[in-house]
Amino acid sequence: MDDSPGRESADMVRESVANLAHCGIPGMGRRRAGLRAVDGAVVAARHPLFVEQRRAKGVLAVILPKDRDPRFVTIRRGGTLTDADHQLLALWAAACAEHVLDLFMSAQPEDPRPRQAIAQARAWVRGEITMSQARTAGGHAMGAARDLRGAARHAAYAAGQAAAVAHVAAHELGAAAYAIKAARAAAPGGAGESAGRRECRWQRDQLPEAIRELVLDDQRLRNDICWSVFDC
């Protein structure tokens, strides 16, 4: 097995491109993103979200399992998820993101993108916009995180993940996990872990009964790839 830095970098690039495309980030089609091959690796030459992801060493490439859980795939696509439960997942994710939105707004009061993404997640549930429109709003919210660090950055990602639930239901944990990371980052020194646990417990209190066991089991299964934020 080749463990060279070049091979590791190439693998990271391929995985990053795949994750961004799977998340429905606008412009991540190969032709539109200006992809080019370099030493066997695929590089997203111009896409700003991919540039940001490389800088953050994979922060954006979050939490989607290698094998999709059929419980989070809608019935029409061969899974077992009902439309009603899909909508509940989107609303819960929006609530998680909104709970930490002020951490972004306090840093970027003139940037409406994360707030708009949360609103679009709810508009999709009401049938007012398409899945693609919600997904696009999620991409814009993630773009709002590009030049930020800490709590504001995580809060923007939470909003982006919430809007992406319309496209891929399993992003519900992305919204929750990033919201917990935002709460941790905003806490005063030494209090991050306890703040994260409080946020996690608050989120669980918001879970509708119809999806409660589904989400709790999902947290158990994906906790290791969600920075273990669901140990609460």
Stockholm file with secondary structure:
# STOCKHOLM 1.0

chainA/1-232         MDDSPGRESADMVRESVANLAHCGIPGMGRRRAGLRAVDGAVVAARHPLFVEQRRAKGVLAVILPKDRDPRFVTIRRGGTLTDADHQLLALWAAACAEHVLDLFMSAQPEDPRPRQAIAQARAWVRGEITMSQARTAGGHAMGAARDLRGAARHAAYAAGQAAAVAHVAAHELGAAAYAIKAARAAAPGGAGESAGRRECRWQRDQLPEAIRELVLDDQRLRNDICWSVFDC
#=GR chainA/1-232 SS CCCCHHHHHHHHHHHHHHHHHHTTCTTCSHHHHTEEEETTEEEESSCHHHHHHHHTTSSSSCSCCSSCCGGGSBGGGTSCBCHHHHHHHHHHHHHHHHHTHHHHHTTCTTCCHHHHHHHHHHHHHTTSSCHHHHHHHHHHHHHHTTTCCHHHHHHHHHHHHHHHTTTCGGGHHHHHHHHHHHHHHHSCTTCHHHHHHHHHHHHHHTCCHHHHHHHHHHHHHHGGGGTTTTCC
#=GC SS_cons         CCCCHHHHHHHHHHHHHHHHHHTTCTTCSHHHHTEEEETTEEEESSCHHHHHHHHTTSSSSCSCCSSCCGGGSBGGGTSCBCHHHHHHHHHHHHHHHHHTHHHHHTTCTTCCHHHHHHHHHHHHHTTSSCHHHHHHHHHHHHHHTTTCCHHHHHHHHHHHHHHHTTTCGGGHHHHHHHHHHHHHHHSCTTCHHHHHHHHHHHHHHTCCHHHHHHHHHHHHHHGGGGTTTTCC
//
